[in-house]
Amino acid sequence: MFVLSETPSIANHFIAELRDIDIQKDRMRFRRNMERLGEMLAYEVSKSLTYETAQIQTPLGVSETLLLEQQPVLGTILRAGLPMYQGFVNVFDKAESAFIGAYRGKPNDDYSFDIEMQYTAMPDLEGKVLILIDPMLATGKSVIRTLTSLRTFGKPASVHLVSAIATHEGVSYVQQYFPEAKFWIGALDESLNHKYYIVPGLGDAGDLAFGEKM
């Protein structure tokens, strides 16, 4: 598991602004900070991928370099994942994309919930690198529901899970079902409250990026 904030960098400024209750009022800045965090995590993920040697013809000669052996599939959970997904597209600009409509269903009396899933737009995943972007990994239920449903589209060669904020509980829950998945996280928070929201977290990423939903 890679946690970006464990190493001091400018990324901590972006995460701090994402959390800041006053700066959050600027919806455009919230989206941009999520996008920038996505770009930084995309770069970190890129270091773990497979490369092959290529010869590049320049005006003055030939340069040998390493290029991606295979472009990944970038998947995101709508709608909250879109700004961070955009950061990944900025880096992996030749990647295929996948979109998943998954959300928390109506809460029960004890605030537990099921994950509703009503939409998928998915390329063939067989043998490919799948990067699934969900900015808030709280309980891990939406990730489990998504990865389980994606099995009908083929078995990826590897799965990378990306979140701006995650909890130990959510990570552990996903690892029970998908131990092979690799985690790339902006910051790792300690707990969930009684409504299963991350504490201290940052609130509802979808609402902060795009406005409150009915």
HELIX and SHEET records of a PDB file:
HELIX    1   1 LEU A    4  GLU A    6  5                                   3    
HELIX    2   2 ALA A   11  ARG A   19  1                                   9    
HELIX    3   3 ILE A   23  LYS A   25  5                                   3    
HELIX    4   4 ARG A   27  SER A   46  1                                  20    
HELIX    5   5 LEU A   82  VAL A   91  1                                  10    
HELIX    6   6 LYS A  141  SER A  149  1                                   9    
HELIX    7   7 LEU A  150  PHE A  153  5                                   4    
HELIX    8   8 HIS A  168  TYR A  177  1                                  10    
HELIX    9   9 ALA A  205  PHE A  210  1                                   6    
SHEET    1   A 7 PHE A   2  VAL A   3  0                                        
SHEET    2   A 7 LYS A 182  ASP A 189  1                                        
SHEET    3   A 7 SER A 158  THR A 167  1                                        
SHEET    4   A 7 VAL A 129  ILE A 133  1                                        
SHEET    5   A 7 VAL A  73  LEU A  78  1                                        
SHEET    6   A 7 GLU A  96  ARG A 104  1                                        
SHEET    7   A 7 ILE A 115  ALA A 121 -1                                        
SHEET    1   B 4 PHE A   2  VAL A   3  0                                        
SHEET    2   B 4 LYS A 182  ASP A 189  1                                        
SHEET    3   B 4 SER A 158  THR A 167  1                                        
SHEET    4   B 4 MET A 136  LEU A 137  1                                        
SHEET    1   C 2 TYR A  51  THR A  58  0                                        
SHEET    2   C 2 GLY A  61  LEU A  68 -1                                        
SHEET    1   D 2 SER A 191  LEU A 192  0                                        
SHEET    2   D 2 ILE A 198  VAL A 199 -1                                        
END                                                                             
